[in-house]
Amino acid sequence: MSDYIPVSCDFHDELEALAVLHRPCQITYRKEAGQFVEVQGEIVDIYASNHADFCKLKDGTVIRLDQIVAVDDTPVSYISAN
């Protein structure tokens, strides 16, 4: 998998809030082969592993945060390289 690109703190906080509130959300993300996937689910955990951040859904799906394109139609934001 490619090098991890950190997401913004604000986006990370939004994901954590969704997890705490147990609110189902729609997540659009890229798979390694480049195809886009849309899932509806509840985020149950946000965690770091192997120098990357991940979210885990209630159904067991694990998504690397920099592969997320949008959550509830809100585009992901990344940490600025400035």
N, C-alpha and C positions, 0 to 999 in steps of 0.2 A: 504494500500500500504506500502511497505517496507520503511525503513529509507532512506532518500535521500543521495546519494554519490555525492559530488560536482565534476563537470567536471573541467578540467584545464582551466586556464584563456585564453590560446592560442586557445583552442577549442571554448570557449565562444565567443572570438573575431572573429573567423572564421564564426560562425553562425550570429553574428551581421553584419559582412561585407556582407554576402549573403542577409540579409534582406535589408540593405541600397542600395545594387546594384539591388535589385528586380530580382535577378537571380534564375530561377528555379533550383532545385536540387533534387537528389534522396536521400531519407532518409530511412534507415533500422532501425527499432526499435522493442523492445520486448513489448508485451502486458502483462498484469498481469497474464494471464493464461500460459505464457511462449512461446506462438507462436510468430514467427517473421513476421513482416509486412513490405513491401516495398511500399513507396509512392513517387510520383513525385509531387512536388509542390513548391510554393514560400513562403518563411518565411516572415511574415509581422510583427511579434513582438517577442521579447525575454523579458521575465519578471519573476519576483520573486513573489511567493505567498505561504503562509503556509510553510515557511522554505524550499522551493525547487525552482528550476528554470525551466521554461517552454518555449517552442517555439510554436507559433501559426502560422498555415499555412493559406494561402488565402482562402481555402475552409472551414475554421473553425476548422480543426483538431488541437487539442492541444496535445503536446507530452512533457512529463517530460524529461529533458535533460539527466538524468542518465539512461533512458530507450533506448536512441539512441545507436545503435551499430556502424553505419557508416553513413557518409554523402559523397555522390559522391565517394563511395568506399574507403574513408579515414576513418580508425577506430577512434572511439572516444578516447580521452585521459582524464584521471582522475587526480585529485590533489593527489600527492604523500603523503603517510601517514608518511613520514620522518619528 
